[in-house]
Amino acid sequence: MSEKASERQPPQEPEVILSDSALDDIADQMGLESFSEGVCNELRIAVRRYALDQKIFGTYESELKSVGADYNALKKKVSEFRAFLELPEYSDLASDLYLAALHKNEPAPETDFPEITDFERTRGEPYLLELKRLLSLLEDATDIALDNSAVPKGRKPDYPLVSLVRRLAFIWTELLNQKFSIDYHQGSGLTPAFQFVSLIVQRVIPDIRETEIVTAMRTIVSELNLKAPNPSQE
């Protein structure tokens, strides 16, 4: 992370930075319909997460190591709890969960588990399977967090900015159904995706350099290409 990036002040509240009028102005500049409430909320969540990431990565390496230690401890506890659930003395835990759900009038999990019978689906098995599924997901989340908190060698990237652009890429592709690409020539991004990211990021980080946005976008485009190679996505 550059020294300039690490010294940036946390942004204002997302509702201030991305007010309804500000977002309407951005949509108008992009030639788009006004953003839906869901898109507006996701954009503000991205800004809020950027502020949190700034705190996490403010004192870079020491903070990374601290985050890594926290997630390592969390992963250990999750793994231990998953193993705990497999102990023979808790073989009837599904029934316990079912009775507790009935007592609390809690709804059954909505996840479809094709490996169980129709009868089991009406009893306690879905509760236990859902618990195990969420624990597995939490364990995967700690792995991702540990990967992201590893201290890399060489020049340190601006993690808060890259994370912000990653979230904007998700909004652009998944919620607005647009192609996320960059075609940087002679000082201009020249793609709608670049214009969208720039308009949002410049409100969050007023002193941002265009080249910083380009670098972050290229990182995310590379990630997208690794997940789903697309020769047209450059």
Phi and psi in degrees as GROMACS dihedral restraints (atoms count N, CA, C in turn):
[ dihedral_restraints ]
;  ai    aj    ak    al  type     phi  dphi    fc
    3     4     5     6     1   -69.3    20    10
    4     5     6     7     1   156.5    20    10
    6     7     8     9     1   -60.9    20    10
    7     8     9    10     1   -37.6    20    10
    9    10    11    12     1   -63.4    20    10
   10    11    12    13     1   -43.1    20    10
   12    13    14    15     1   -63.9    20    10
   13    14    15    16     1   -40.4    20    10
   15    16    17    18     1   -69.1    20    10
   16    17    18    19     1   -21.4    20    10
   18    19    20    21     1   -94.0    20    10
   19    20    21    22     1    -2.4    20    10
   21    22    23    24     1   -63.4    20    10
   22    23    24    25     1   144.0    20    10
   24    25    26    27     1   -78.5    20    10
   25    26    27    28     1   145.7    20    10
   27    28    29    30     1   -59.3    20    10
   28    29    30    31     1   143.5    20    10
   30    31    32    33     1   -69.4    20    10
   31    32    33    34     1   166.4    20    10
   33    34    35    36     1   -69.2    20    10
   34    35    36    37     1   179.6    20    10
   36    37    38    39     1   -58.8    20    10
   37    38    39    40     1   140.2    20    10
   39    40    41    42     1   -54.4    20    10
   40    41    42    43     1   -36.8    20    10
   42    43    44    45     1   -66.7    20    10
   43    44    45    46     1   -21.1    20    10
   45    46    47    48     1   -85.1    20    10
   46    47    48    49     1   -47.9    20    10
   48    49    50    51     1   -64.0    20    10
   49    50    51    52     1   -47.5    20    10
   51    52    53    54     1  -113.5    20    10
   52    53    54    55     1    65.6    20    10
   54    55    56    57     1   -67.9    20    10
   55    56    57    58     1   167.0    20    10
   57    58    59    60     1   -56.8    20    10
   58    59    60    61     1   -43.2    20    10
   60    61    62    63     1   -67.3    20    10
   61    62    63    64     1   -37.4    20    10
   63    64    65    66     1   -64.3    20    10
   64    65    66    67     1   -42.0    20    10
   66    67    68    69     1   -70.1    20    10
   67    68    69    70     1   -36.1    20    10
   69    70    71    72     1   -62.6    20    10
   70    71    72    73     1   -38.7    20    10
   72    73    74    75     1   -65.8    20    10
   73    74    75    76     1   -41.2    20    10
   75    76    77    78     1   -64.3    20    10
   76    77    78    79     1   -45.7    20    10
   78    79    80    81     1   -60.0    20    10
   79    80    81    82     1   -40.2    20    10
   81    82    83    84     1   -64.6    20    10
   82    83    84    85     1   -42.9    20    10
   84    85    86    87     1   -63.4    20    10
   85    86    87    88     1   -31.5    20    10
   87    88    89    90     1   -82.7    20    10
   88    89    90    91     1    -9.1    20    10
   90    91    92    93     1    72.8    20    10
   91    92    93    94     1    29.5    20    10
   93    94    95    96     1  -109.8    20    10
   94    95    96    97     1   162.3    20    10
   96    97    98    99     1   -66.0    20    10
   97    98    99   100     1   157.7    20    10
   99   100   101   102     1   -54.7    20    10
  100   101   102   103     1   139.8    20    10
  102   103   104   105     1   -64.8    20    10
  103   104   105   106     1   143.5    20    10
  105   106   107   108     1   -68.5    20    10
  106   107   108   109     1   165.4    20    10
  108   109   110   111     1   -59.8    20    10
  109   110   111   112     1   -38.2    20    10
  111   112   113   114     1   -63.1    20    10
  112   113   114   115     1   -42.8    20    10
  114   115   116   117     1   -65.7    20    10
  115   116   117   118     1   -43.3    20    10
  117   118   119   120     1   -59.1    20    10
  118   119   120   121     1   -43.9    20    10
  120   121   122   123     1   -62.8    20    10
  121   122   123   124     1   -42.4    20    10
  123   124   125   126     1   -65.4    20    10
  124   125   126   127     1   -38.4    20    10
  126   127   128   129     1   -63.8    20    10
  127   128   129   130     1   -41.0    20    10
  129   130   131   132     1   -70.0    20    10
  130   131   132   133     1   -34.3    20    10
  132   133   134   135     1   -62.8    20    10
  133   134   135   136     1   -39.9    20    10
  135   136   137   138     1   -61.7    20    10
  136   137   138   139     1   -39.5    20    10
  138   139   140   141     1   -67.4    20    10
  139   140   141   142     1   -42.1    20    10
  141   142   143   144     1   -62.6    20    10
  142   143   144   145     1   -40.5    20    10
  144   145   146   147     1   -67.1    20    10
  145   146   147   148     1   -34.5    20    10
  147   148   149   150     1   -60.6    20    10
  148   149   150   151     1   -43.4    20    10
  150   151   152   153     1   -61.6    20    10
  151   152   153   154     1   -40.7    20    10
  153   154   155   156     1   -65.6    20    10
  154   155   156   157     1   -43.0    20    10
  156   157   158   159     1   -62.4    20    10
  157   158   159   160     1   -34.8    20    10
  159   160   161   162     1   -60.6    20    10
  160   161   162   163     1   -40.9    20    10
  162   163   164   165     1   -66.9    20    10
  163   164   165   166     1   -42.0    20    10
  165   166   167   168     1   -63.5    20    10
  166   167   168   169     1   -43.1    20    10
  168   169   170   171     1  -102.2    20    10
  169   170   171   172     1    11.2    20    10
  171   172   173   174     1   -59.4    20    10
  172   173   174   175     1   -50.2    20    10
  174   175   176   177     1  -104.5    20    10
  175   176   177   178     1    70.3    20    10
  177   178   179   180     1   -22.7    20    10
  178   179   180   181     1   -83.7    20    10
  180   181   182   183     1   -65.2    20    10
  181   182   183   184     1   -41.8    20    10
  183   184   185   186     1   -64.8    20    10
  184   185   186   187     1   -38.7    20    10
  186   187   188   189     1   -67.4    20    10
  187   188   189   190     1   -40.8    20    10
  189   190   191   192     1   -58.9    20    10
  190   191   192   193     1   -45.9    20    10
  192   193   194   195     1   -63.8    20    10
  193   194   195   196     1   -38.8    20    10
  195   196   197   198     1   -65.2    20    10
  196   197   198   199     1   -43.8    20    10
  198   199   200   201     1   -62.4    20    10
  199   200   201   202     1   -43.5    20    10
  201   202   203   204     1   -60.6    20    10
  202   203   204   205     1   -41.1    20    10
  204   205   206   207     1   -63.7    20    10
  205   206   207   208     1   -40.9    20    10
  207   208   209   210     1   -62.4    20    10
  208   209   210   211     1   -46.0    20    10
  210   211   212   213     1   -71.1    20    10
  211   212   213   214     1   -31.8    20    10
  213   214   215   216     1   -63.1    20    10
  214   215   216   217     1   -42.6    20    10
  216   217   218   219     1   -64.7    20    10
  217   218   219   220     1   -40.9    20    10
  219   220   221   222     1   -64.2    20    10
  220   221   222   223     1   -45.1    20    10
  222   223   224   225     1   -60.9    20    10
  223   224   225   226     1   -40.9    20    10
  225   226   227   228     1   -61.3    20    10
  226   227   228   229     1   -44.0    20    10
  228   229   230   231     1   -67.0    20    10
  229   230   231   232     1   -39.6    20    10
  231   232   233   234     1   -64.3    20    10
  232   233   234   235     1   -44.7    20    10
  234   235   236   237     1   -62.4    20    10
  235   236   237   238     1   -41.1    20    10
  237   238   239   240     1   -64.8    20    10
  238   239   240   241     1   -39.7    20    10
  240   241   242   243     1   -68.6    20    10
  241   242   243   244     1   -38.6    20    10
  243   244   245   246     1   -61.9    20    10
  244   245   246   247     1   -41.1    20    10
  246   247   248   249     1   -66.7    20    10
  247   248   249   250     1   -37.2    20    10
  249   250   251   252     1   -59.4    20    10
  250   251   252   253     1   -39.2    20    10
  252   253   254   255     1   -66.6    20    10
  253   254   255   256     1   -20.1    20    10
  255   256   257   258     1   -89.6    20    10
  256   257   258   259     1    -3.1    20    10
  258   259   260   261     1   -64.1    20    10
  259   260   261   262     1   143.5    20    10
  261   262   263   264     1   -56.8    20    10
  262   263   264   265     1   -34.9    20    10
  264   265   266   267     1   -67.8    20    10
  265   266   267   268     1   -11.2    20    10
  267   268   269   270     1  -112.9    20    10
  268   269   270   271     1    27.5    20    10
  270   271   272   273     1   -66.1    20    10
  271   272   273   274     1   -22.4    20    10
  273   274   275   276     1  -103.3    20    10
  274   275   276   277     1    24.0    20    10
  276   277   278   279     1   -63.2    20    10
  277   278   279   280     1   -30.0    20    10
  279   280   281   282     1   -59.2    20    10
  280   281   282   283     1   -41.1    20    10
  282   283   284   285     1   -65.8    20    10
  283   284   285   286     1   -39.6    20    10
  285   286   287   288     1   -61.3    20    10
  286   287   288   289     1   -43.5    20    10
  288   289   290   291     1   -64.7    20    10
  289   290   291   292     1   -39.2    20    10
  291   292   293   294     1   -63.3    20    10
  292   293   294   295     1   -46.4    20    10
  294   295   296   297     1   -65.0    20    10
  295   296   297   298     1   -38.4    20    10
  297   298   299   300     1   -64.9    20    10
  298   299   300   301     1   -39.2    20    10
  300   301   302   303     1   -64.9    20    10
  301   302   303   304     1   -40.9    20    10
  303   304   305   306     1   -63.5    20    10
  304   305   306   307     1   -41.9    20    10
  306   307   308   309     1   -64.2    20    10
  307   308   309   310     1   -38.7    20    10
  309   310   311   312     1   -91.4    20    10
  310   311   312   313     1    -1.1    20    10
  312   313   314   315     1    57.1    20    10
  313   314   315   316     1    42.0    20    10
  315   316   317   318     1   -89.6    20    10
  316   317   318   319     1   142.0    20    10
  318   319   320   321     1   -70.6    20    10
  319   320   321   322     1   154.2    20    10
  321   322   323   324     1   -72.5    20    10
  322   323   324   325     1   154.5    20    10
  324   325   326   327     1   -58.2    20    10
  325   326   327   328     1   145.8    20    10
  327   328   329   330     1   -91.8    20    10
  328   329   330   331     1    -8.2    20    10
  330   331   332   333     1   -64.7    20    10
  331   332   333   334     1   136.0    20    10
  333   334   335   336     1   -87.9    20    10
  334   335   336   337     1   125.6    20    10
  336   337   338   339     1  -115.3    20    10
  337   338   339   340     1    92.6    20    10
  339   340   341   342     1   -64.5    20    10
  340   341   342   343     1   -15.9    20    10
  342   343   344   345     1   -79.2    20    10
  343   344   345   346     1    -7.5    20    10
  345   346   347   348     1  -108.8    20    10
  346   347   348   349     1   160.1    20    10
  348   349   350   351     1   -78.3    20    10
  349   350   351   352     1   166.3    20    10
  351   352   353   354     1   -60.4    20    10
  352   353   354   355     1   -37.7    20    10
  354   355   356   357     1   -65.9    20    10
  355   356   357   358     1   -45.9    20    10
  357   358   359   360     1   -60.9    20    10
  358   359   360   361     1   -31.6    20    10
  360   361   362   363     1   -65.3    20    10
  361   362   363   364     1   -23.6    20    10
  363   364   365   366     1   -93.3    20    10
  364   365   366   367     1    -0.3    20    10
  366   367   368   369     1  -114.0    20    10
  367   368   369   370     1  -137.7    20    10
  369   370   371   372     1   -93.5    20    10
  370   371   372   373     1   -14.2    20    10
  372   373   374   375     1   -58.3    20    10
  373   374   375   376     1   -41.5    20    10
  375   376   377   378     1   -60.1    20    10
  376   377   378   379     1   -33.4    20    10
  378   379   380   381     1   -63.7    20    10
  379   380   381   382     1   -45.1    20    10
  381   382   383   384     1   -68.1    20    10
  382   383   384   385     1   -42.4    20    10
  384   385   386   387     1   -64.8    20    10
  385   386   387   388     1   -37.0    20    10
  387   388   389   390     1   -67.1    20    10
  388   389   390   391     1   -39.7    20    10
  390   391   392   393     1   -60.5    20    10
  391   392   393   394     1   -46.3    20    10
  393   394   395   396     1   -65.6    20    10
  394   395   396   397     1   -37.6    20    10
  396   397   398   399     1   -63.4    20    10
  397   398   399   400     1   -44.1    20    10
  399   400   401   402     1   -68.5    20    10
  400   401   402   403     1   -36.4    20    10
  402   403   404   405     1   -65.2    20    10
  403   404   405   406     1   -40.3    20    10
  405   406   407   408     1   -63.3    20    10
  406   407   408   409     1   -40.7    20    10
  408   409   410   411     1   -64.3    20    10
  409   410   411   412     1   -40.5    20    10
  411   412   413   414     1   -63.7    20    10
  412   413   414   415     1   -38.8    20    10
  414   415   416   417     1   -64.6    20    10
  415   416   417   418     1   -41.4    20    10
  417   418   419   420     1   -63.4    20    10
  418   419   420   421     1   -38.6    20    10
  420   421   422   423     1   -63.0    20    10
  421   422   423   424     1   -38.1    20    10
  423   424   425   426     1   -67.4    20    10
  424   425   426   427     1   -35.5    20    10
  426   427   428   429     1   -62.2    20    10
  427   428   429   430     1   -43.8    20    10
  429   430   431   432     1   -63.5    20    10
  430   431   432   433     1   -43.8    20    10
  432   433   434   435     1   -62.8    20    10
  433   434   435   436     1   -38.6    20    10
  435   436   437   438     1   -67.2    20    10
  436   437   438   439     1   -39.1    20    10
  438   439   440   441     1   -61.7    20    10
  439   440   441   442     1   -43.2    20    10
  441   442   443   444     1   -72.0    20    10
  442   443   444   445     1   -21.6    20    10
  444   445   446   447     1   -97.6    20    10
  445   446   447   448     1     1.4    20    10
  447   448   449   450     1   -69.1    20    10
  448   449   450   451     1   136.0    20    10
  450   451   452   453     1   -79.7    20    10
  451   452   453   454     1   112.2    20    10
  453   454   455   456     1   -78.3    20    10
  454   455   456   457     1   162.1    20    10
  456   457   458   459     1   -87.8    20    10
  457   458   459   460     1   159.5    20    10
  459   460   461   462     1    79.5    20    10
  460   461   462   463     1  -156.9    20    10
  462   463   464   465     1   -64.5    20    10
  463   464   465   466     1   134.2    20    10
  465   466   467   468     1   -86.4    20    10
  466   467   468   469     1   125.0    20    10
  468   469   470   471     1   -71.6    20    10
  469   470   471   472     1   162.4    20    10
  471   472   473   474     1   -86.3    20    10
  472   473   474   475     1    87.2    20    10
  474   475   476   477     1   -59.0    20    10
  475   476   477   478     1   -44.6    20    10
  477   478   479   480     1   -58.5    20    10
  478   479   480   481     1   -40.7    20    10
  480   481   482   483     1   -67.2    20    10
  481   482   483   484     1   -45.1    20    10
  483   484   485   486     1   -61.2    20    10
  484   485   486   487     1   -41.9    20    10
  486   487   488   489     1   -63.5    20    10
  487   488   489   490     1   -41.2    20    10
  489   490   491   492     1   -62.0    20    10
  490   491   492   493     1   -45.9    20    10
  492   493   494   495     1   -65.8    20    10
  493   494   495   496     1   -35.4    20    10
  495   496   497   498     1   -60.7    20    10
  496   497   498   499     1   -42.7    20    10
  498   499   500   501     1   -68.8    20    10
  499   500   501   502     1   -38.1    20    10
  501   502   503   504     1   -66.3    20    10
  502   503   504   505     1   -34.8    20    10
  504   505   506   507     1   -63.8    20    10
  505   506   507   508     1   -40.1    20    10
  507   508   509   510     1   -61.5    20    10
  508   509   510   511     1   -46.5    20    10
  510   511   512   513     1   -61.9    20    10
  511   512   513   514     1   -43.1    20    10
  513   514   515   516     1   -65.1    20    10
  514   515   516   517     1   -42.8    20    10
  516   517   518   519     1   -86.2    20    10
  517   518   519   520     1   -45.1    20    10
  519   520   521   522     1   -88.3    20    10
  520   521   522   523     1   -33.9    20    10
  522   523   524   525     1   -99.2    20    10
  523   524   525   526     1   -31.7    20    10
  525   526   527   528     1  -104.4    20    10
  526   527   528   529     1    -3.4    20    10
  528   529   530   531     1    56.3    20    10
  529   530   531   532     1    46.2    20    10
  531   532   533   534     1  -118.7    20    10
  532   533   534   535     1   161.5    20    10
  534   535   536   537     1   -85.1    20    10
  535   536   537   538     1   130.8    20    10
  537   538   539   540     1   -96.6    20    10
  538   539   540   541     1   106.9    20    10
  540   541   542   543     1  -148.2    20    10
  541   542   543   544     1   168.0    20    10
  543   544   545   546     1  -143.2    20    10
  544   545   546   547     1   138.5    20    10
  546   547   548   549     1  -135.7    20    10
  547   548   549   550     1    81.7    20    10
  549   550   551   552     1   -88.1    20    10
  550   551   552   553     1   115.2    20    10
  552   553   554   555     1  -140.2    20    10
  553   554   555   556     1   130.9    20    10
  555   556   557   558     1    50.1    20    10
  556   557   558   559     1    45.8    20    10
  558   559   560   561     1    84.0    20    10
  559   560   561   562     1     9.7    20    10
  561   562   563   564     1  -135.3    20    10
  562   563   564   565     1   139.8    20    10
  564   565   566   567     1   -71.1    20    10
  565   566   567   568     1   -35.1    20    10
  567   568   569   570     1    62.8    20    10
  568   569   570   571     1    18.3    20    10
  570   571   572   573     1  -131.3    20    10
  571   572   573   574     1   151.2    20    10
  573   574   575   576     1   -57.6    20    10
  574   575   576   577     1   -36.9    20    10
  576   577   578   579     1   -61.0    20    10
  577   578   579   580     1   -42.9    20    10
  579   580   581   582     1   -64.0    20    10
  580   581   582   583     1   -41.4    20    10
  582   583   584   585     1   -63.1    20    10
  583   584   585   586     1   -43.3    20    10
  585   586   587   588     1   -61.4    20    10
  586   587   588   589     1   -50.6    20    10
  588   589   590   591     1   -61.7    20    10
  589   590   591   592     1   -43.9    20    10
  591   592   593   594     1   -62.5    20    10
  592   593   594   595     1   -44.1    20    10
  594   595   596   597     1   -62.7    20    10
  595   596   597   598     1   -38.1    20    10
  597   598   599   600     1   -73.8    20    10
  598   599   600   601     1   -50.5    20    10
  600   601   602   603     1   -64.0    20    10
  601   602   603   604     1   -37.2    20    10
  603   604   605   606     1   -65.5    20    10
  604   605   606   607     1   -25.7    20    10
  606   607   608   609     1   -76.8    20    10
  607   608   609   610     1   -32.7    20    10
  609   610   611   612     1   -79.1    20    10
  610   611   612   613     1   -40.8    20    10
  612   613   614   615     1  -126.9    20    10
  613   614   615   616     1    85.0    20    10
  615   616   617   618     1   -56.8    20    10
  616   617   618   619     1   -30.8    20    10
  618   619   620   621     1   -94.6    20    10
  619   620   621   622     1    15.5    20    10
  621   622   623   624     1   -64.4    20    10
  622   623   624   625     1   140.2    20    10
  624   625   626   627     1   -90.1    20    10
  625   626   627   628     1   146.0    20    10
  627   628   629   630     1   -58.1    20    10
  628   629   630   631     1   -38.2    20    10
  630   631   632   633     1   -64.4    20    10
  631   632   633   634     1   -30.0    20    10
  633   634   635   636     1   -67.4    20    10
  634   635   636   637     1   -40.8    20    10
  636   637   638   639     1   -64.3    20    10
  637   638   639   640     1   -42.4    20    10
  639   640   641   642     1   -59.8    20    10
  640   641   642   643     1   -46.5    20    10
  642   643   644   645     1   -60.7    20    10
  643   644   645   646     1   -44.9    20    10
  645   646   647   648     1   -64.2    20    10
  646   647   648   649     1   -42.0    20    10
  648   649   650   651     1   -64.9    20    10
  649   650   651   652     1   -39.9    20    10
  651   652   653   654     1   -63.0    20    10
  652   653   654   655     1   -36.9    20    10
  654   655   656   657     1   -60.6    20    10
  655   656   657   658     1   -45.5    20    10
  657   658   659   660     1   -70.8    20    10
  658   659   660   661     1   -39.2    20    10
  660   661   662   663     1   -60.9    20    10
  661   662   663   664     1   -39.8    20    10
  663   664   665   666     1   -62.3    20    10
  664   665   666   667     1   -42.0    20    10
  666   667   668   669     1   -61.1    20    10
  667   668   669   670     1   -44.3    20    10
  669   670   671   672     1   -64.4    20    10
  670   671   672   673     1   -38.3    20    10
  672   673   674   675     1   -66.2    20    10
  673   674   675   676     1   -34.0    20    10
  675   676   677   678     1   -67.3    20    10
  676   677   678   679     1   -36.2    20    10
  678   679   680   681     1   -75.9    20    10
  679   680   681   682     1   -41.2    20    10
  681   682   683   684     1  -145.5    20    10
  682   683   684   685     1    85.3    20    10
  684   685   686   687     1   -52.2    20    10
  685   686   687   688     1   132.8    20    10
  687   688   689   690     1  -145.3    20    10
  688   689   690   691     1   108.2    20    10
  690   691   692   693     1   -58.4    20    10
  691   692   693   694     1   -25.4    20    10
  693   694   695   696     1   -81.6    20    10
  694   695   696   697     1    -9.8    20    10
  696   697   698   699     1   -97.0    20    10
  697   698   699   700     1    93.7    20    10
